Amino acid sequence: MQKEQLEKVLEYASMPLHGTLSRKLRKGLKVQINEGKVHENAALFLGSDFIRITEKEDGVTVNTYFSWENVVSVRTFSPEGE
């Protein structure tokens, strides 16, 4: 897949965070990149060269970065019935 298609998938899975360039995953939705960790309650930043995923884990903010050129797949998980 090309960056533009991957970016659209992540845009549909999230919504803009007011006053920032980041996006918040839609309620109940989870996302997985390259068959890695499943992210939920995360904020995404879709940069021109990379994706940043920010989550809180055990009271600590964790940022995970992906280079667009190394993203092979994006999987979304939504509650049943949606």
C-alpha positions as CSV (number, residue, x, y, z in Angstrom):
1,M,0.0,0.0,0.0
2,Q,1.0,3.5,-0.6
3,K,1.3,6.2,2.2
4,E,-1.8,8.0,1.0
5,Q,-4.0,4.9,1.4
6,L,-2.5,4.0,4.8
7,E,-3.0,7.6,5.9
8,K,-6.7,7.5,4.9
9,V,-7.3,4.3,7.0
10,L,-5.8,6.0,10.0
11,E,-7.8,9.2,9.4
12,Y,-11.0,7.2,9.2
13,A,-10.1,5.3,12.4
14,S,-9.6,8.6,14.3
15,M,-10.8,12.1,14.8
16,P,-9.0,15.4,15.2
17,L,-8.0,16.5,18.7
18,H,-9.2,20.1,19.1
19,G,-6.3,22.6,19.0
20,T,-3.6,20.1,17.9
21,L,-2.4,18.3,14.8
22,S,-2.9,15.0,16.6
23,R,-5.9,12.7,16.2
24,K,-7.6,10.5,18.8
25,L,-8.8,7.0,18.0
26,R,-12.6,6.8,17.8
27,K,-14.4,5.4,20.8
28,G,-14.0,1.6,21.0
29,L,-11.7,1.4,18.0
30,K,-8.3,-0.2,18.1
31,V,-5.5,-0.1,15.6
32,Q,-2.6,-2.4,14.8
33,I,0.4,-1.5,12.6
34,N,2.5,-4.3,11.0
35,E,1.0,-7.0,13.1
36,G,2.5,-5.4,16.2
37,K,0.9,-4.2,19.4
38,V,-2.8,-3.3,19.3
39,H,-3.2,0.3,20.3
40,E,-6.4,1.6,22.0
41,N,-7.1,5.0,23.7
42,A,-4.2,6.4,21.7
43,A,-3.5,9.7,20.0
44,L,-2.0,9.6,16.5
45,F,0.2,12.1,14.8
46,L,0.4,11.6,11.1
47,G,3.5,13.4,10.0
48,S,4.9,13.6,6.5
49,D,7.7,11.1,7.3
50,F,6.4,9.2,10.3
51,I,3.5,8.2,12.5
52,R,3.6,8.8,16.2
53,I,1.3,6.9,18.5
54,T,1.0,8.3,22.1
55,E,-0.6,6.2,24.9
56,K,-0.6,6.2,28.7
57,E,0.8,3.0,30.3
58,D,1.0,2.6,34.0
59,G,1.0,6.4,34.5
60,V,3.7,7.0,31.9
61,T,3.3,8.5,28.5
62,V,4.7,6.1,25.8
63,N,5.4,7.3,22.2
64,T,5.8,4.8,19.4
65,Y,7.1,5.9,16.0
66,F,6.7,4.3,12.6
67,S,8.3,5.3,9.4
68,W,5.7,5.5,6.6
69,E,8.1,3.6,4.3
70,N,8.2,0.7,6.7
71,V,4.4,0.4,7.3
72,V,3.2,-2.7,5.5
73,S,-0.3,-3.1,7.0
74,V,-2.8,-1.3,9.2
75,R,-5.5,-3.3,10.9
76,T,-8.5,-1.8,12.7
77,F,-10.7,-3.4,15.3
78,S,-14.2,-2.0,16.1
79,P,-16.9,-3.2,18.4
80,E,-19.4,-5.7,17.0
81,G,-22.2,-4.1,15.1
82,E,-20.3,-1.2,13.8
